[in-house]
Amino acid sequence: MNTGDTLLDFTPGEDRIQLNAAAFGLTGVVAGVTFLSADIPQPVTAPPTLLYSAATGGLFHDANGTGDGGLTLLATLAGRPTLSAADFAFY
């Protein structure tokens, strides 16, 4: 079972979560990365999607969007901060 990492002191607007775009299937689409934040986020498109559960602080990568499976917990953010797409940087 993948429990991901734990981020204890993430501050939105000051800190950034850096992800390797190629490792997450985002090569060539970084500008159009789908990011969804909700209490229980659900992907709405087929491309890879980053999902953040505001209820649990869980940050997930869904490799195939609306397809079956593909959901992986990347990290849990302590304190459940409010995240936006601006809190991510891709390389």
Summary of the structure (lengths in Angstrom):
residues: 91
radius of gyration: 12.2
end to end distance: 27.2
largest distance: 34.7
contacts: 235
relative contact order: 0.31
helix: 10%
strand: 34%
